[in-house]
Amino acid sequence: MSELQTSLPTLTGIREEYLKGVAKERTVILDAEKLLSDKSIVVHELVEI
C-alpha cells in the first residue's frame, strides 16, 4: 500500500473531516466509515405518511 500524506494545509472543515489522505499517485483516500455513518448526509429518504 502507498504511503499516505495525511495533512494538507489547504484542506479545512468538511474536506479535512472525511479525508484519510492522499497517496503518492495523487489518489484521494476518503474515510468511508465516517461518510457512511454521518447522520447529516442523506442520499435518499422515503417517508410514507
Chimera marker file (.cmm) of the C-alpha trace (Angstrom):
<marker_set name="trace">
<marker id="1" x="0.000" y="0.000" z="0.000" r="1" g="1" b="0" radius="0.5"/>
<marker id="2" x="1.185" y="3.505" z="-0.775" r="1" g="1" b="0" radius="0.5"/>
<marker id="3" x="2.257" y="5.844" z="1.942" r="1" g="1" b="0" radius="0.5"/>
<marker id="4" x="-0.433" y="8.468" z="2.621" r="1" g="1" b="0" radius="0.5"/>
<marker id="5" x="0.106" y="12.173" z="3.070" r="1" g="1" b="0" radius="0.5"/>
<marker id="6" x="-2.433" y="12.880" z="5.817" r="1" g="1" b="0" radius="0.5"/>
<marker id="7" x="-2.025" y="16.581" z="6.445" r="1" g="1" b="0" radius="0.5"/>
<marker id="8" x="-2.823" y="19.038" z="3.677" r="1" g="1" b="0" radius="0.5"/>
<marker id="9" x="-2.681" y="22.715" z="4.718" r="1" g="1" b="0" radius="0.5"/>
<marker id="10" x="-5.251" y="23.743" z="2.091" r="1" g="1" b="0" radius="0.5"/>
<marker id="11" x="-7.982" y="21.487" z="3.468" r="1" g="1" b="0" radius="0.5"/>
<marker id="12" x="-10.284" y="22.712" z="6.199" r="1" g="1" b="0" radius="0.5"/>
<marker id="13" x="-13.721" y="21.923" z="7.571" r="1" g="1" b="0" radius="0.5"/>
<marker id="14" x="-15.699" y="19.185" z="5.838" r="1" g="1" b="0" radius="0.5"/>
<marker id="15" x="-12.891" y="18.479" z="3.356" r="1" g="1" b="0" radius="0.5"/>
<marker id="16" x="-10.495" y="17.675" z="6.150" r="1" g="1" b="0" radius="0.5"/>
<marker id="17" x="-13.092" y="15.700" z="8.134" r="1" g="1" b="0" radius="0.5"/>
<marker id="18" x="-13.669" y="12.974" z="5.522" r="1" g="1" b="0" radius="0.5"/>
<marker id="19" x="-10.175" y="12.783" z="4.010" r="1" g="1" b="0" radius="0.5"/>
<marker id="20" x="-7.903" y="9.953" z="5.139" r="1" g="1" b="0" radius="0.5"/>
<marker id="21" x="-5.040" y="11.075" z="2.957" r="1" g="1" b="0" radius="0.5"/>
<marker id="22" x="-3.548" y="11.417" z="-0.484" r="1" g="1" b="0" radius="0.5"/>
<marker id="23" x="-1.424" y="8.621" z="-1.950" r="1" g="1" b="0" radius="0.5"/>
<marker id="24" x="1.839" y="9.216" z="-3.751" r="1" g="1" b="0" radius="0.5"/>
<marker id="25" x="-0.003" y="8.763" z="-7.069" r="1" g="1" b="0" radius="0.5"/>
<marker id="26" x="-2.245" y="11.732" z="-6.084" r="1" g="1" b="0" radius="0.5"/>
<marker id="27" x="-5.176" y="9.407" z="-5.383" r="1" g="1" b="0" radius="0.5"/>
<marker id="28" x="-7.512" y="10.809" z="-2.734" r="1" g="1" b="0" radius="0.5"/>
<marker id="29" x="-8.448" y="8.322" z="0.010" r="1" g="1" b="0" radius="0.5"/>
<marker id="30" x="-11.717" y="9.075" z="1.807" r="1" g="1" b="0" radius="0.5"/>
<marker id="31" x="-12.810" y="7.741" z="5.193" r="1" g="1" b="0" radius="0.5"/>
<marker id="32" x="-15.742" y="5.560" z="4.100" r="1" g="1" b="0" radius="0.5"/>
<marker id="33" x="-16.709" y="4.689" z="7.674" r="1" g="1" b="0" radius="0.5"/>
<marker id="34" x="-17.183" y="8.368" z="8.560" r="1" g="1" b="0" radius="0.5"/>
<marker id="35" x="-19.068" y="9.065" z="5.329" r="1" g="1" b="0" radius="0.5"/>
<marker id="36" x="-21.453" y="6.134" z="5.739" r="1" g="1" b="0" radius="0.5"/>
<marker id="37" x="-22.149" y="6.743" z="9.430" r="1" g="1" b="0" radius="0.5"/>
<marker id="38" x="-22.711" y="10.518" z="9.218" r="1" g="1" b="0" radius="0.5"/>
<marker id="39" x="-26.396" y="11.128" z="10.013" r="1" g="1" b="0" radius="0.5"/>
<marker id="40" x="-26.289" y="14.579" z="8.379" r="1" g="1" b="0" radius="0.5"/>
<marker id="41" x="-25.677" y="13.042" z="4.938" r="1" g="1" b="0" radius="0.5"/>
<marker id="42" x="-28.923" y="11.816" z="3.369" r="1" g="1" b="0" radius="0.5"/>
<marker id="43" x="-28.717" y="10.404" z="-0.133" r="1" g="1" b="0" radius="0.5"/>
<marker id="44" x="-32.353" y="9.378" z="-0.462" r="1" g="1" b="0" radius="0.5"/>
<marker id="45" x="-35.009" y="9.150" z="2.157" r="1" g="1" b="0" radius="0.5"/>
<marker id="46" x="-38.551" y="7.887" z="1.587" r="1" g="1" b="0" radius="0.5"/>
<marker id="47" x="-41.100" y="8.833" z="4.205" r="1" g="1" b="0" radius="0.5"/>
<marker id="48" x="-44.552" y="7.291" z="3.989" r="1" g="1" b="0" radius="0.5"/>
<marker id="49" x="-47.463" y="9.007" z="5.707" r="1" g="1" b="0" radius="0.5"/>
<link id1="1" id2="2" r="1" g="1" b="0" radius="0.2"/>
<link id1="2" id2="3" r="1" g="1" b="0" radius="0.2"/>
<link id1="3" id2="4" r="1" g="1" b="0" radius="0.2"/>
<link id1="4" id2="5" r="1" g="1" b="0" radius="0.2"/>
<link id1="5" id2="6" r="1" g="1" b="0" radius="0.2"/>
<link id1="6" id2="7" r="1" g="1" b="0" radius="0.2"/>
<link id1="7" id2="8" r="1" g="1" b="0" radius="0.2"/>
<link id1="8" id2="9" r="1" g="1" b="0" radius="0.2"/>
<link id1="9" id2="10" r="1" g="1" b="0" radius="0.2"/>
<link id1="10" id2="11" r="1" g="1" b="0" radius="0.2"/>
<link id1="11" id2="12" r="1" g="1" b="0" radius="0.2"/>
<link id1="12" id2="13" r="1" g="1" b="0" radius="0.2"/>
<link id1="13" id2="14" r="1" g="1" b="0" radius="0.2"/>
<link id1="14" id2="15" r="1" g="1" b="0" radius="0.2"/>
<link id1="15" id2="16" r="1" g="1" b="0" radius="0.2"/>
<link id1="16" id2="17" r="1" g="1" b="0" radius="0.2"/>
<link id1="17" id2="18" r="1" g="1" b="0" radius="0.2"/>
<link id1="18" id2="19" r="1" g="1" b="0" radius="0.2"/>
<link id1="19" id2="20" r="1" g="1" b="0" radius="0.2"/>
<link id1="20" id2="21" r="1" g="1" b="0" radius="0.2"/>
<link id1="21" id2="22" r="1" g="1" b="0" radius="0.2"/>
<link id1="22" id2="23" r="1" g="1" b="0" radius="0.2"/>
<link id1="23" id2="24" r="1" g="1" b="0" radius="0.2"/>
<link id1="24" id2="25" r="1" g="1" b="0" radius="0.2"/>
<link id1="25" id2="26" r="1" g="1" b="0" radius="0.2"/>
<link id1="26" id2="27" r="1" g="1" b="0" radius="0.2"/>
<link id1="27" id2="28" r="1" g="1" b="0" radius="0.2"/>
<link id1="28" id2="29" r="1" g="1" b="0" radius="0.2"/>
<link id1="29" id2="30" r="1" g="1" b="0" radius="0.2"/>
<link id1="30" id2="31" r="1" g="1" b="0" radius="0.2"/>
<link id1="31" id2="32" r="1" g="1" b="0" radius="0.2"/>
<link id1="32" id2="33" r="1" g="1" b="0" radius="0.2"/>
<link id1="33" id2="34" r="1" g="1" b="0" radius="0.2"/>
<link id1="34" id2="35" r="1" g="1" b="0" radius="0.2"/>
<link id1="35" id2="36" r="1" g="1" b="0" radius="0.2"/>
<link id1="36" id2="37" r="1" g="1" b="0" radius="0.2"/>
<link id1="37" id2="38" r="1" g="1" b="0" radius="0.2"/>
<link id1="38" id2="39" r="1" g="1" b="0" radius="0.2"/>
<link id1="39" id2="40" r="1" g="1" b="0" radius="0.2"/>
<link id1="40" id2="41" r="1" g="1" b="0" radius="0.2"/>
<link id1="41" id2="42" r="1" g="1" b="0" radius="0.2"/>
<link id1="42" id2="43" r="1" g="1" b="0" radius="0.2"/>
<link id1="43" id2="44" r="1" g="1" b="0" radius="0.2"/>
<link id1="44" id2="45" r="1" g="1" b="0" radius="0.2"/>
<link id1="45" id2="46" r="1" g="1" b="0" radius="0.2"/>
<link id1="46" id2="47" r="1" g="1" b="0" radius="0.2"/>
<link id1="47" id2="48" r="1" g="1" b="0" radius="0.2"/>
<link id1="48" id2="49" r="1" g="1" b="0" radius="0.2"/>
</marker_set>
